[in-house]
C-alpha cells in the first residue's frame, strides 16, 4: 500500500506547541502530560493514530503508538515515535523516560470518560492524576501563522461553496435536498465531513442550513439556531421543509480542510424579506463591524460581548438577539475544534490576544425565521481581520 498523508504538520510547529505547554506545566508542578484525545493528538503530534503522547515538563515528547504504528510514522513529524502495543507497560515506560516514578501527571479530564479515568488511576498509581485540559486549551487558543494559513485555506473552500448557492437555490427544494448539493461540493473539495467538537454531546455535521420558520425551531445544540433536522436521533439542521419565496434561507456551514475549520453564515432569499428582517440584518452588520473594531489585544472578551448586546438593545432587538432562548455568547474560538476557547461571552473576563481566532455570529431569531451573519476572524493589533470572505449583503434571487 502506497499511502502518504496529504499534508503533515511541520516539525518546528510541533516543537513550539509542546514548548508552550511545557511552560504552563512548570507552574503546576507536573512531571508531564499524557494526551490521548484525537483533536489534541492532532495538534501536538500531527496524527490521530491510537496513541499515548507523553509530553514531559522538560525534554522531548514521545508518541507511544498502539495502532497504526506505520501510519503514525508517516503522518507525525515528532522525533520520538515508538511502537507501543500494550498500555500495561505505561508506568514503567514513563519511569524510564523521566528517570523516576511519576508523582503528578496531567490528563485531559474534560473529555476522558470516567471509566477510562479510573483505569488510568489504577494503572498509574501512586501518581496523582490532575486535569491539564485548561492548559492545553490555553495553548491552542492562540494560533500561529501556520495555523492561520491553514484556516485561510479552509476559508477558500467556503468561498467556493458560497459562490454556488445562487445557482443551486430553487423554490420548492427541500432544505435537505439543497444541503446535499452544497455538501457534495465540500466533499469534492477535500472537506473531511466530520466536525470536531469538544463539548459533551455537542454534535454537528457540516452546519445549519434552514429556511423560514425552521430557523426558529430550537434544539439541544448550543447555538442561536437549531432546526428540526430529519429525526429525533439528530434533531437539528436541515429538514424536509420546502424552501419558499419571501423567506430567509440561512446557509451556516463549517468548512474543514486538512483538519482546520472556519464557520461562516450568509442569508439568501428568493423574492423579498420583510422590513423587520432587513432591519435586523443591518443591525447584525453594525454589531459585526463594532466588534471587529473593539476586539484588540488586552480587551476583555466579556467587555466586547456587552458592547454587542448594547447595540441590539439600542435597536429594540434584545429579545431576538442570539436565539430564543438566547445563548450567552456572540463569538466562539475555532480551529481544530468548533468550540475552542476563548469565547466572547457574558462573564468571560479573559483578555484577547493577537492570534486568537473566532467565529463571530450576530444573529436575530423571530418566529418566522432568522437573519444574521457569521465570519471567522483573527485578532490583530488593530482589531479583528476577516479570514472568511464572501459578499456580506443579503443574497436576493428573483
C-alpha positions in Angstrom: 0.0 0.0 0.0 1.5 3.3 -1.1 -0.2 5.6 1.4 1.0 9.1 2.2 -0.8 11.9 4.0 -2.0 15.0 2.2 -0.2 17.4 4.5 1.8 16.9 7.6 2.2 19.4 10.5 5.8 20.7 10.2 8.2 19.6 13.0 9.1 23.1 14.0 5.3 23.8 14.6 5.0 20.7 16.8 8.1 21.7 18.8 6.7 25.2 19.5 3.4 23.8 20.7 5.0 21.3 23.1 7.3 24.0 24.4 4.3 26.3 25.1 2.5 23.5 27.0 5.7 22.7 29.0 6.0 26.4 30.1 2.5 26.2 31.6 3.0 22.8 33.2 6.0 24.0 35.2 3.8 26.3 37.2 1.6 23.2 38.1 4.5 21.1 39.3 3.7 18.3 36.9 6.0 15.6 35.6 4.3 15.8 32.3 1.0 15.3 30.4 -0.5 12.2 28.7 -2.5 13.2 25.7 -5.0 10.7 24.1 -7.9 12.8 22.7 -7.9 13.0 18.9 -8.0 16.7 18.5 -5.2 17.2 21.0 -3.2 14.4 19.4 -3.5 16.0 16.0 -2.5 19.4 17.5 0.6 18.2 19.4 1.6 15.1 17.3 0.2 15.7 13.8 -1.6 12.3 13.8 -4.6 10.7 15.5 -3.4 7.2 15.3 -4.3 5.5 18.6 -1.5 6.6 20.9 -0.4 8.0 24.2 1.5 11.2 23.6 3.7 11.9 26.6 4.9 15.5 26.9 7.3 15.7 29.9 7.6 19.1 31.6 11.3 19.0 30.5 12.6 17.1 27.5 11.2 15.9 24.2 7.7 14.4 23.6 7.4 10.7 22.9 4.5 9.2 20.9 3.6 5.7 22.1 1.5 4.2 19.3 -0.9 1.3 19.7 -2.5 1.4 16.2 -1.4 2.1 13.5 2.4 2.5 14.0 3.3 2.6 10.3 0.8 5.4 9.6 1.9 7.3 12.6 5.5 7.3 11.3 4.3 8.8 8.0 1.9 11.3 9.5 3.8 12.6 12.6 7.0 14.6 12.4 7.8 14.1 16.0 11.4 12.8 16.6 10.4 10.1 19.0 7.7 7.6 17.8 7.6 4.2 19.5 5.5 1.1 18.7 3.6 0.5 22.0 1.0 -2.3 21.8 0.4 -2.8 25.5 -0.8 0.0 27.7 0.1 -2.1 30.8 3.7 -1.1 30.2 2.9 2.6 30.5 4.1 3.1 34.1 7.5 1.5 33.5 7.9 3.4 30.2 7.1 6.7 31.8 9.6 6.0 34.7 12.3 5.1 32.1 11.6 8.4 30.2 11.6 10.5 33.4 14.3 8.7 35.3 12.0 8.3 38.2 8.4 7.3 39.0 5.9 10.0 38.1 4.4 11.9 41.0 1.9 14.2 39.2 0.6 13.6 35.7 -1.7 15.7 33.6 -4.7 14.2 31.7 -7.4 15.7 29.6 -10.1 15.3 32.2 -12.6 17.4 30.4 -13.0 14.8 27.7 -11.8 11.4 29.1 -14.8 9.2 30.1 -15.0 8.4 33.9 -14.4 4.7 33.5 -11.2 5.3 31.4 -10.0 7.8 34.1 -10.5 5.2 36.8 -8.5 2.7 34.7 -5.6 5.1 34.4 -5.8 6.0 38.0 -5.4 2.3 38.9 -2.7 1.7 36.3 -0.6 4.8 37.2 -0.9 4.7 41.0 0.5 6.1 43.2 0.9 9.0 40.8 -1.7 11.7 41.2 -3.7 12.5 38.0 -4.7 16.1 37.5 -6.6 18.0 34.9 -4.4 19.5 32.2 -7.1 20.4 29.8 -7.3 24.1 30.6 -3.5 24.4 29.9 -3.9 22.6 26.6 -6.9 24.8 25.6 -4.9 28.0 26.5 -2.1 26.9 24.2 -4.5 26.0 21.4 -6.4 29.3 21.9 -3.7 31.4 20.2 -3.0 30.4 16.6 0.4 30.5 15.0 1.0 32.0 11.5 1.0 28.4 10.2 -2.4 27.7 11.7 -3.9 30.9 10.4 -2.6 29.9 6.9 -4.4 26.6 7.3 -7.6 28.3 8.4 -7.4 30.6 5.4 -7.2 27.5 3.1 -10.5 26.3 4.7 -11.9 29.8 4.1 -11.2 29.5 0.3 -13.1 26.2 0.3 -16.0 28.0 1.9 -15.8 30.9 -0.6 -16.2 28.3 -3.4 -19.2 26.7 -1.7 -21.0 30.0 -1.1 -20.3 31.1 -4.7 -22.6 28.2 -5.8 -25.6 29.0 -3.6 -27.4 31.2 -6.0 -27.0 28.7 -8.9 -28.4 25.9 -6.8 -31.1 27.5 -4.7 -34.6 26.9 -6.1 -38.1 27.4 -4.8 -39.7 24.1 -3.8 -36.4 22.3 -3.0 -36.4 20.7 0.4 -33.7 22.0 2.8 -32.0 18.6 2.8 -32.0 18.4 -1.0 -30.4 21.9 -1.2 -27.9 21.0 1.6 -26.9 17.8 -0.2 -25.9 19.7 -3.3 -23.7 22.2 -1.3 -22.2 19.4 0.8 -21.3 17.4 -2.4 -19.1 20.4 -3.4 -17.5 20.4 0.0 -16.6 16.7 -0.2 -15.2 17.1 -3.7 -13.0 20.0 -2.4 -11.5 17.9 0.4 -13.8 18.5 3.3 -13.3 15.8 5.9 -17.1 15.7 6.6 -16.6 15.4 10.4 -16.8 18.5 12.6 -14.9 18.0 15.8 -16.5 19.4 19.0 -15.1 19.2 22.5 -18.3 19.8 24.5 -20.1 16.7 25.8 -22.9 15.6 23.5 -22.3 18.5 21.1 -22.6 17.1 17.6 -23.0 18.8 14.2 -22.5 17.7 10.6 -21.4 20.4 8.1 -23.6 23.0 9.9 -27.1 24.5 9.8 -29.0 25.1 6.6 -32.6 26.1 7.3 -35.3 28.4 5.9 -38.3 30.3 7.2 -39.9 29.0 10.4 -37.4 26.1 10.7 -34.8 28.7 11.6 -36.7 29.4 14.8 -37.1 25.8 15.8 -35.0 25.4 19.0 -32.8 22.3 19.7 -30.4 21.0 22.2 -27.5 22.5 20.2 -25.7 25.3 22.0 -26.1 27.9 19.3 -28.5 30.7 18.2 -30.3 28.4 15.7 -31.4 24.8 15.9 -33.7 23.5 13.2 -35.9 20.4 13.1 -33.4 18.0 11.5 -34.7 14.7 10.0 -35.2 12.6 13.1 -35.3 12.8 16.9 -31.9 11.0 16.9 -30.3 14.1 15.3 -32.8 16.9 15.8 -31.0 19.9 14.3 -30.2 21.4 10.9 -31.9 20.9 7.6 -35.2 19.1 7.5 -37.8 18.2 4.9 -39.4 21.7 4.8 -39.7 23.1 1.3 -37.9 26.4 0.6 -40.5 29.1 -0.3 -40.4 32.6 -1.7 -40.0 35.7 0.5 -38.4 33.9 3.5 -34.8 33.8 4.7 -32.6 30.9 3.8 -29.6 30.7 6.1 -26.5 28.8 5.0 -24.4 28.5 8.1 -21.6 26.0 7.3 -18.3 24.8 8.8 -15.7 24.4 6.1 -12.8 22.0 7.1 -9.6 21.4 5.2 -6.6 19.5 6.5 -8.1 19.4 9.9 -8.7 23.2 10.3 -12.1 24.8 10.1 -13.9 28.0 9.5 -17.5 28.9 10.4 -19.4 31.2 8.1 -23.1 32.2 7.5 -24.9 34.2 4.9 -28.6 34.9 4.3 -30.3 34.3 0.9 -33.9 34.9 -0.2 -35.9 34.1 -3.3 -38.0 37.2 -3.6 -38.2 39.8 -0.8 -37.8 39.8 3.0 -40.0 41.7 5.5 -38.8 45.2 6.5 -38.1 44.0 10.1 -35.9 41.1 8.8 -33.9 43.5 6.6 -33.6 46.0 9.6 -32.4 43.3 11.9 -29.8 42.1 9.3 -28.4 45.6 9.1 -28.1 45.7 12.9 -26.2 42.4 12.7 -23.8 44.0 10.3 -23.4 47.0 12.6 -22.6 44.7 15.5 -20.1 42.8 13.4 -18.2 46.0 12.5 -18.3 47.3 16.0 -16.9 44.0 17.5 -14.2 44.0 14.9 -13.0 47.4 16.0 -13.3 46.7 19.7 -11.6 43.3 19.7 -8.0 44.3 20.2 -5.3 42.6 22.3 -5.9 43.3 26.0 -9.6 44.0 25.7 -11.8 41.7 27.8 -14.0 39.1 25.9 -16.8 40.0 28.3 -16.5 43.7 27.5 -16.8 43.0 23.8 -19.9 40.9 24.3 -21.5 43.7 26.4 -20.7 46.2 23.6 -22.5 43.9 21.1 -25.5 43.4 23.4 -25.9 47.2 23.9 -26.3 47.7 20.1 -29.1 45.1 20.0 -30.7 46.8 22.9 -30.4 50.2 21.3 -32.3 49.0 18.3 -35.0 47.3 20.3 -34.0 43.8 19.4 -32.8 42.3 22.7 -35.5 39.6 22.9 -34.5 38.3 19.5 -30.7 38.6 19.9 -28.8 35.3 19.7 -31.7 32.9 19.7 -34.9 32.0 21.5 -33.9 31.2 24.2 -30.7 33.2 23.7 -27.2 31.8 24.0 -24.8 34.0 26.2 -22.1 34.4 23.6 -21.6 36.1 20.3 -18.3 34.5 19.1 -16.6 31.2 19.8 -13.0 30.2 19.4 -12.4 27.9 16.4 -9.5 25.9 14.9 -9.3 22.1 15.0 -12.5 22.0 17.0 -15.6 24.1 16.5 -15.9 25.1 20.2 -12.4 26.2 21.1 -11.5 28.8 23.7 -11.8 31.6 24.3 -15.4 32.8 23.8 -16.7 36.3 23.5 -19.4 35.8 26.1 -21.2 37.2 29.1 -18.9 37.0 32.1 -15.9 35.5 30.2 -13.4 38.0 31.5 -10.4 36.9 29.6 -8.2 39.4 27.7 -7.9 39.0 23.9 -4.5 38.2 22.4 -3.1 38.6 18.9 -3.6 35.4 17.0 -6.8 34.3 18.6 -9.3 33.2 16.0 -13.1 33.5 16.5 -16.3 32.7 14.6 -18.3 35.9 15.2 -22.1 35.3 14.6 -24.5 38.2 15.5 -27.9 36.7 14.7 -31.6 37.6 15.4 -34.3 35.0 15.6 -38.0 35.6 15.0 -41.0 33.2 14.9 -41.0 33.4 11.0 -37.2 33.0 10.6 -33.8 34.4 11.4 -31.2 36.7 9.9 -27.6 37.4 10.7 -24.1 36.9 9.6 -21.1 34.9 10.6 -17.4 35.1 9.7 -14.2 33.7 11.0 -11.7 36.4 12.1 -8.3 36.7 13.7 -7.4 39.2 16.4 -4.7 41.7 15.3 -3.2 44.8 17.0 -5.8 46.9 15.0 -8.8 44.7 15.7 -10.3 41.6 14.0 -9.3 40.7 10.5 -11.6 38.6 8.2 -10.3 35.2 7.3 -13.6 34.2 5.6 -14.5 36.2 2.5 -17.9 36.5 0.7 -20.4 39.2 -0.2 -22.0 40.3 3.0 -25.2 41.7 1.6 -28.4 39.6 1.6 -28.3 37.3 -1.4 -31.6 38.1 -3.2 -32.8 35.9 -6.1 -35.7 36.8 -8.4 
